[in-house]
Structures are given as C-alpha cells and as structure tokens.
Amino acid sequence: MRSSKSRSRNKNRNNRPSGGNIINRVFDSSGPDGKVRGTPQQIIEKYNQLHRDAVLAGDRVDAENYAQHAEHYTRLLAEAQREVEAKREEQEEQNRQRQAERDRERNERLRAQEEAAGGGDQPDSGLVDTPEARGEEQPGQEAKPPRKPRQRKPRPPKPEAPQAEQGDAPEAAE
C-alpha cells in the first residue's frame, strides 16, 4: 500500500503544464450546471451568457453564481495579462541595455583605432598599407601601365513595334 506522501508527490505529474501561458491555456471549469471548457476568455463569455440567460429566466441565485464564476476568470485573465506585459517590458529594457553596451563598445573601438592611427584626418579602414596600394614599384618588377576602361559595343537598335492602321483601331461609341 502506498503512503499518502508518495501520492502527493506524484499529484503534480500530470500531462498539463503547471503555469506558463494562462491566456491561451485550456481550463475545465466546474460550474453549477457542469463543466465549461476553454480558454479564460471563452469561459468568461460562456458564464456571461449563462448569467444573462438566468437573469432573463428570473433566477437571481444562478445569475449571481454565474457572475461570480465569470468574475473569477476575468481576474485570472487580467493577472496573466499584467504578467505578460511586465515580462515584455523587462525584455525590452534588457534589449535597450544590451544595445547601449554594444554602442559603447563600438565607440571605444573606433576611438582606439583613431588613436592608433595617430589621429590623422582619414579614418583607419583596418587594412594593411602595402607598397602596391601606395603605387610603389617593388624590386624586380616592372611598373604596369594603368588600365584603360573597357569600351562597350553599341547595342543594336530595337525593332519598332508595328503601328496599327487607322481603320483597325476600335472606335468609341458616341
């Protein structure tokens, strides 16, 4: 025979998530007339409809009961939406902080590069200065003449579209 301790430990090991996104989670609500199943918004709408029906039928007790059930799920939904909003704002703040840190690091890198370049007028491109880039001749090599830009061949003219004769064009009705 199992002890009650082991049963209570296994109680929460069902297939449903314990928490998470309550807004889209499906609930089984045990109301006065049986179970109502759906997301909190769907359950609220169902209990509000049952409340209206009970009011129209003149049953004040059932109407109040349905109203209280709807209010419970309304509060549950509102709390979940506040939590989601708080998480979203926290995430946005973290993103802003990360972006500010990246901007600071980038500015520090640029300042360090400018200082390493001697504070010249031209920003350092990060490339190594080579004799070829400066246009100097290397020993044992001949200087190459500068390249001429290639000339393109002229394109042949486009054939003209055949023009419709005046008798072929449809006339607008007057």
Salt bridges, closest charged atoms under 4 A:
ASP28 OD2 - ARG16 NH2 3.42
ASP28 OD1 - ARG37 NH1 2.74
GLU71 OE2 - ARG75 NH2 2.55
GLU79 OE1 - ARG82 NH2 2.73
GLU85 OE2 - ARG88 NH2 2.32
GLU92 OE2 - ARG88 NH1 2.47
GLU93 OE1 - ARG96 NH2 2.88
GLU101 OE1 - ARG104 NH2 2.65
ASP103 OD1 - ARG106 NH1 3.12
ASP129 OD2 - ARG134 NH1 2.88
GLU136 OE2 - ARG134 NE 2.98
